[in-house]
């Protein structure tokens, strides 16, 4: 049917001569173009409007409608160009200014978008949608107080739009006014009880406040509203994990990955839960997925967490330790390429302070004092895989990761080298090489030890 209608239009266009501009029915082309757009058939809408504009270059509404069609096809630059032409042909076309502003906002060009909104509001100060859309742009541009002012103006004219309360609540949340944010999320829910985003936002705030029962109920409601709403499955999985229900957490993470098989953050969090229940092999598979889909996401702490888990068993598996060590080297090389100065300072701290920390641990053991890696005043043998989840929940601050963790991870690397030392000595004896001649960075980064072949080589 589409092809048939389009063919009729093209045939009609061919019957109109270059000098017969007055013979075509402009209203008919507008009608057909709008009909296509109502049916979400934007390709044919564009074809129809192309014919219209070929014979009437001054039809500014034709450029405007074609711009909307292009916007809906994600041709944002094409849409912006058409809205610009519409404005050039009609400088008081308020709606064109508004739509060009929305398009520029999506392109990340916030300054020009705000300029267009100002023009539209000056032309039509009673236009509520311009205030709402400008509020969204200001929210994206992190102008939270100004965005709240725009949402206030919109709500004074249109007080039944759930998304206005939702977005204003997000602004309050960024300004750390959780009371007002919560109130807006509740109003958004009362205004539209079928909007999963409102339940999800309120649930996220409740989860941050460790009100897990209320958060779980909100994520349940969001999923009832939309059974494919990925964010609420992810957030509910975090709630389950935080309330010691790992199997339910894993089921929700699995559901997220059914909906989005490349979601690296979900693989990352599922790996943490799998590590917590001792499913280390599958946790490593998830970490591999994270490295594949997000190579910029450095997994240093999580590779080290695997090393730590093996060391704490009392009978660490040598091949596993070597594999973790190689993963660590790979991750550190990526980090060093991305931020060489910071990583170099961190490595220096790990080498100096981490070694000192490990010497203290060894000395403590000699005198019978129980002390080890990741020992704290109120806990011992804290899994490194717990660090980031606790950090995200506000249990530790950012300075801990930069200033304290290198002591622990440096000591852990020393412990790794110690665990491999006996094997290195055995290889050295078998090769007839004095231990003092084994140079290089050590067993975990061998220049002399070929672990795959099981021999020690001199260079």
LINSULBEL-V724906 format. One record per pair of residues at least 12 apart in sequence whose C-alpha atoms are under 10 Angstrom apart, sorted by the first residue. I is the first residue (numbers start at 1). J is the second residue. Records with the same first field share a line. If there is no record, write none. Layout:
I=J / J
This chain:
2=36 / 41 / 43 / 44
3=44
5=32 / 44 / 48
6=32 / 44 / 45 / 47 / 48
9=29 / 32 / 47 / 48 / 51
10=47 / 48 / 51
12=24 / 51
13=48 / 51 / 52 / 54 / 55
14=51
16=55
17=55
18=54 / 55
19=55
20=55
21=54 / 55 / 56
22=55 / 56
23=55
24=52 / 55 / 56
25=52
26=49 / 51 / 52 / 53 / 55 / 56 / 59 / 62
27=52
28=52
29=45 / 48 / 49 / 50 / 51 / 52 / 53 / 62
30=45 / 48 / 49 / 52 / 61 / 62 / 65
31=48
32=44 / 45 / 48 / 49
33=45 / 46 / 47 / 48 / 49 / 50 / 52 / 62 / 65 / 66 / 69
34=46 / 48 / 49 / 62 / 65 / 66 / 69
36=48 / 69
37=65 / 66 / 68 / 69 / 72
40=69 / 72 / 73
41=69 / 72 / 73
42=66 / 68 / 69 / 70 / 71 / 72 / 73
43=66 / 69 / 70 / 72 / 73
44=69
45=65 / 66 / 68 / 69 / 70
46=62 / 63 / 65 / 66 / 67 / 68 / 69 / 70
47=66
48=62 / 66
49=61 / 62 / 63 / 64 / 65 / 66 / 69
50=62 / 63 / 66
53=66
57=89
58=85 / 86 / 89 / 90
59=86 / 89 / 90
60=82 / 83 / 84 / 85 / 86 / 87 / 88 / 89 / 90 / 93 / 96
61=82 / 83 / 85 / 86 / 87 / 89 / 90 / 93 / 96
62=82 / 83 / 86
63=79 / 81 / 82 / 83 / 84 / 85 / 86 / 87 / 89 / 96
64=79 / 80 / 81 / 82 / 83 / 84 / 85 / 86 / 87 / 93 / 95 / 96 / 99 / 100
65=79 / 82 / 83 / 86 / 96
66=78 / 79 / 82 / 83 / 86
67=79 / 80 / 81 / 82 / 83 / 84 / 85 / 86 / 96 / 99 / 100 / 103
68=80 / 82 / 83 / 96 / 99 / 100 / 103
70=82
71=99 / 100 / 102 / 103
74=103 / 106
75=103
76=100 / 102 / 103 / 104 / 106 / 107
77=103 / 104 / 107
78=103
79=99 / 100 / 103 / 104
80=96 / 99 / 100 / 101 / 102 / 103 / 104 / 107
81=100
82=96 / 100
83=95 / 96 / 97 / 98 / 99 / 100 / 101 / 103
84=96 / 97 / 99 / 100
86=100
87=100
92=119 / 120 / 123 / 124
93=120 / 123
94=116 / 117 / 119 / 120 / 121 / 122 / 123 / 124 / 127 / 130
95=117 / 120 / 123 / 124 / 127 / 129 / 130
96=116 / 120
97=113 / 115 / 116 / 117 / 118 / 119 / 120 / 121 / 123 / 130
98=113 / 114 / 116 / 117 / 118 / 119 / 120 / 121 / 127 / 129 / 130 / 131 / 133 / 134
99=113 / 116 / 117 / 120 / 130 / 133
100=112 / 113 / 116 / 117
101=113 / 114 / 115 / 116 / 117 / 118 / 119 / 120 / 130 / 133 / 134 / 137
102=114 / 116 / 117 / 130 / 133 / 134 / 136 / 137
104=116 / 137
105=133 / 134 / 136 / 137 / 138 / 140 / 141
106=137 / 140
108=137 / 140 / 141
109=137 / 141
110=134 / 137 / 138 / 140 / 141
111=137 / 138 / 141
113=133 / 134 / 137 / 138
114=133 / 134 / 135 / 137 / 138 / 141
115=134
116=130 / 134
117=130 / 131 / 133 / 134 / 135 / 137
118=130 / 131 / 134
121=134
126=153 / 154 / 157
127=154 / 157
128=150 / 151 / 153 / 154 / 155 / 156 / 157 / 158
129=150 / 151 / 153 / 154 / 157 / 158
130=150 / 154
131=147 / 149 / 150 / 151 / 152 / 153 / 154 / 155
132=147 / 148 / 149 / 150 / 151 / 152 / 153 / 154 / 155 / 158 / 163 / 164 / 167 / 168
133=147 / 150 / 151 / 154 / 164
134=146 / 147 / 150 / 151
135=147 / 148 / 149 / 150 / 151 / 152 / 153 / 154 / 164 / 167 / 168 / 171
136=148 / 150 / 151 / 164 / 167 / 168 / 171
138=150 / 171
139=167 / 168 / 170 / 171 / 174
140=171
142=171 / 174
143=171
144=168 / 170 / 171 / 172 / 173 / 174 / 175
145=168 / 171 / 172 / 174 / 175
146=171
147=167 / 168 / 171 / 172
148=164 / 165 / 167 / 168 / 169 / 170 / 171 / 172
149=168
150=164 / 168
151=163 / 164 / 165 / 166 / 167 / 168 / 169 / 171
152=164 / 165 / 168
159=191
160=187 / 188 / 190 / 191 / 192
161=187 / 188 / 191 / 192
162=184 / 185 / 186 / 187 / 188 / 189 / 190 / 191 / 192 / 193 / 194 / 195 / 197 / 198
163=184 / 185 / 187 / 188 / 189 / 191 / 192 / 195 / 197 / 198
164=184 / 185 / 187 / 188
165=181 / 183 / 184 / 185 / 186 / 187 / 188 / 189 / 191 / 198
166=181 / 182 / 183 / 184 / 185 / 186 / 187 / 188 / 189 / 197 / 198 / 199 / 201 / 202
167=181 / 184 / 185 / 188 / 198 / 201
168=180 / 181 / 184 / 185 / 188
169=181 / 182 / 183 / 184 / 185 / 186 / 187 / 188 / 198 / 201 / 202
170=182 / 184 / 185 / 201 / 202
172=184
173=205
178=205 / 206 / 209
181=201 / 202 / 205
182=201 / 202 / 203 / 205 / 206
183=202
184=198 / 202
185=197 / 198 / 199 / 200 / 201 / 202 / 203 / 205
186=198 / 199 / 201 / 202
188=202
189=202
193=221 / 222 / 225
194=221 / 222 / 224 / 225 / 226
195=221 / 222 / 225 / 226
196=218 / 219 / 220 / 221 / 222 / 223 / 224 / 225 / 226 / 227 / 229 / 231 / 232
197=219 / 222 / 223 / 225 / 226 / 229 / 231 / 232
198=218 / 219 / 221 / 222
199=215 / 217 / 218 / 219 / 220 / 221 / 222 / 223 / 225 / 232
200=215 / 216 / 217 / 218 / 219 / 220 / 221 / 222 / 223 / 229 / 231 / 232 / 233 / 235 / 236
201=215 / 218 / 219 / 222 / 231 / 232
202=214 / 215 / 218 / 219
203=215 / 216 / 217 / 218 / 219 / 220 / 221 / 222 / 232 / 235 / 236 / 239
204=216 / 218 / 219 / 231 / 232 / 235 / 236 / 239
206=218
207=235 / 236 / 238 / 239 / 242 / 393
208=392 / 393 / 394
209=393 / 394
210=239 / 242 / 243 / 393
211=239
212=236 / 238 / 239 / 240 / 242 / 243
213=239 / 240 / 243
215=232 / 235 / 236 / 239
216=232 / 235 / 236 / 237 / 238 / 239 / 240
217=236
218=232 / 236
219=231 / 232 / 233 / 234 / 235 / 236 / 237 / 239
220=232 / 233 / 236
223=236
228=255 / 256 / 258 / 259
229=256 / 259
230=252 / 253 / 255 / 256 / 257 / 258 / 259 / 260
231=256
232=252 / 256
233=249 / 251 / 252 / 253 / 254 / 255 / 256 / 257
234=249 / 250 / 252 / 253 / 254 / 255 / 256 / 257 / 265 / 266 / 269 / 270
235=249 / 252 / 253
236=248 / 249 / 252 / 253
237=249 / 250 / 251 / 252 / 253 / 254 / 255 / 256 / 266 / 269 / 270 / 273
238=250 / 252 / 253 / 269 / 270 / 273 / 389
240=252
241=269 / 270 / 272 / 273 / 276 / 389
242=273 / 389 / 390 / 393
244=273
245=273
246=270 / 273 / 274 / 276 / 277
247=273 / 274 / 277
249=269 / 270 / 273 / 274
250=266 / 269 / 270 / 271 / 273 / 274
251=270
252=266 / 270
253=265 / 266 / 267 / 269 / 270 / 273
254=266 / 267 / 270
261=289 / 293
262=289 / 290 / 292 / 293 / 294
263=289 / 290 / 293 / 294
264=286 / 287 / 288 / 289 / 290 / 291 / 292 / 293 / 294 / 295 / 297
265=289 / 290 / 293 / 294 / 297
266=286 / 289 / 290
267=283 / 284 / 285 / 286 / 287 / 288 / 289 / 290 / 291 / 293
268=283 / 284 / 286 / 287 / 288 / 289 / 290 / 291 / 297 / 299 / 302
269=283 / 286 / 287 / 290 / 385 / 388 / 389
270=282 / 283 / 286 / 287
271=283 / 284 / 285 / 286 / 287 / 288 / 289 / 290 / 302 / 385
272=284 / 286 / 287 / 302 / 305 / 384 / 385 / 386 / 388 / 389
273=385 / 386
274=286
275=302 / 305 / 306 / 309 / 383 / 385 / 386
276=383 / 385 / 386
278=309
280=306 / 309 / 310
281=306
283=302 / 306
284=302 / 303 / 306 / 324
287=299 / 302 / 303
288=327
291=331
295=331 / 334
296=331 / 334 / 335 / 338
297=331 / 334 / 335
298=328 / 330 / 331 / 332 / 333 / 334 / 335
299=327 / 328 / 330 / 331 / 332 / 334 / 335
300=324 / 327 / 328 / 329 / 330 / 331 / 332 / 335 / 409
301=328 / 331 / 384 / 385 / 386 / 387 / 388 / 405 / 409
302=324 / 327 / 328 / 383 / 384 / 385 / 386 / 387 / 388
303=323 / 324 / 325 / 326 / 327 / 328 / 329 / 331 / 384 / 385
304=321 / 324 / 325 / 327 / 328 / 383 / 384 / 385 / 409 / 412 / 413 / 416
305=324 / 382 / 383 / 384 / 385 / 386 / 387 / 409 / 412
306=320 / 321 / 323 / 324 / 325 / 383 / 384 / 385
307=320 / 321 / 322 / 323 / 324 / 325 / 328 / 384 / 412 / 413 / 415 / 416
308=321 / 324 / 373 / 374 / 381 / 382 / 383 / 384 / 385 / 409 / 412 / 413 / 415 / 416
309=321 / 381 / 383 / 384 / 385
310=324 / 416
311=412 / 415 / 416 / 419
312=373 / 381 / 383
315=419
316=416 / 419 / 420
317=419 / 420
318=416 / 419 / 420 / 423 / 451
319=420 / 451 / 452
321=416 / 417 / 419 / 420 / 444
322=416 / 417 / 420 / 443 / 444 / 445 / 451 / 452
323=444
324=416 / 444
325=413 / 416 / 417 / 443 / 444 / 445
326=444 / 445
328=413 / 444 / 445
329=444 / 445
332=344 / 347
342=402
346=402 / 403 / 405 / 406 / 407 / 410
347=406 / 409 / 410
348=406 / 410
349=402 / 403 / 404 / 405 / 406 / 407 / 409 / 410
350=404 / 405 / 406 / 407 / 408 / 409 / 410 / 411 / 412 / 413 / 414
351=406 / 407 / 409 / 410 / 411 / 413 / 414
352=406 / 407 / 410 / 411
353=404 / 406 / 407 / 408 / 409 / 410 / 411
354=373 / 404 / 405 / 406 / 407 / 408 / 409 / 410 / 411 / 412 / 413 / 414
355=407 / 408 / 409 / 410 / 411 / 412 / 413 / 414 / 415
356=407 / 410 / 411 / 414
357=372 / 373 / 406 / 407 / 408 / 409 / 410 / 411 / 412 / 414
358=371 / 372 / 373 / 407 / 408 / 409 / 410 / 411 / 412 / 413 / 414 / 415
359=411 / 414
360=372 / 411
361=373 / 375 / 411 / 415
362=415
372=408 / 411 / 412 / 415
373=407 / 408 / 409 / 410 / 411 / 412 / 415
374=405 / 407 / 408 / 409 / 411 / 412
375=408
384=405 / 408 / 409
387=400 / 401 / 405
388=401
413=444
414=444
416=443 / 444
417=442 / 443 / 444 / 445
418=443
419=443
420=442 / 443 / 444
421=442 / 443 / 444
423=443 / 451 / 454
424=438 / 442 / 443 / 448 / 449 / 451 / 454 / 455 / 456
425=438 / 456
426=455 / 456
427=449 / 450 / 451 / 454 / 455 / 456 / 457
428=448 / 449 / 455 / 456 / 457
429=456
430=455 / 456
431=455 / 456 / 457 / 458
432=456
433=456 / 457 / 458
437=458
438=456 / 457 / 458 / 459
439=458 / 459
440=459
447=459
